[in-house]
Amino acid sequence: MIERVAVRTFTTTACTAVDPEGHRHPAPEHEVTEALLEITDSDGVTGYCQIQPDHLRPAVLDKHVWPVLRGQDPWDRERLWRLMARRQRGSGGGFTDRALGFVDTALWDLVARKAGLPAWKLAGGARDRIPAYGSTMCGDTDGLATPGDYADFAKHLVSIGYRAIKLHTWMPPVPGAPSVSRDIEACRAVREAVGPDVELMLDASHWYSRLDALRLGRALEELGYYWFEEPMEEASISSYRWLADQLAIPVIGPEVAWGKHLTRAEWVTAGACDILRAGPAGAGGITPVLKTVHLAESFNLECEIHGNGTASLVVLGATDAGRWYERGLLHPHVDFDRVPPHRNSIADPLDENGEVPLPVLPGIGDDWNFEHIGSHTVETW
């Protein structure tokens, strides 16, 4: 039975930072504070999930999570997930899909550790490796500042094994962003650099109008891109239906729309996407994303999993959803394979064939350095 739910904050180091608009970019190595959600049962087994404290505040933990989990069997993940999801309505917006996803992921980690199995096997065990696409950081003024920078970086990514690449282009606060013309220049430069045999995608990050999105999508069609992601605000499902009806390139979505698998069902029935999109970090956890995968399967749709990390690998390993694992965010000035002090190893090493082997550790697959975390703990609540 579940006896303890807590969040531990600790210091570590990072080589990236987030700009005022929420986009990640390279930065000199610096100290940061990270957090782990910990759910422990009466056998002394703990499940973990690295979280963003802003999305799981003490008041939410105390008022909405602990009252549901206290004294419960962690194997009852479906029942517990439903009880927590119902409490979102009375949370005043504080109990977000992201927060729910953290708790659900920690429960999956806990029961898989108890079973002594990787969570992806426990959830289905469909495959033990997945091809990865290199997902770039957004454009900036140093490293990904020009179309030529994107082209050079794309050639490097192909040289180390990637067979598919997704671009995130320039976003505010970069001067002049967003720009359809500049996006097209970058997409063209990358296609010319890597040739016709590398699959390419674009995530336009929801800044455009319908006509801008249509113009960009038609350019991507001419360049042979594989999918077109999030060019407009995702709250407007009718805009995506309008766009998908006019483009031959697959429109993929939604990426961040609130509403878990229920919203994804609305996108499917509205004809707003050609490929469905969901990720555990933003769509309520592993449990609803597995539901989303089976929803897509029922409509003969592909479902690509959004975001990197072990929770995404659980879904990809448990099912045959998705052609790729999203590996990133990548930048020419960042060593993505750097092992931070709070980990013993990274969860998603890339092999020479451009594939990521699924984790073999019991749990969701994170290999924590508990000695570092213990000696650098700031507080626990």
Order of alpha helices (4+ residues) and beta strands (2+ residues): beta-beta-beta-alpha-alpha-alpha-alpha-beta-alpha-beta-alpha-beta-alpha-beta-alpha-beta-alpha-beta-alpha-beta-alpha-beta-beta-alpha-beta
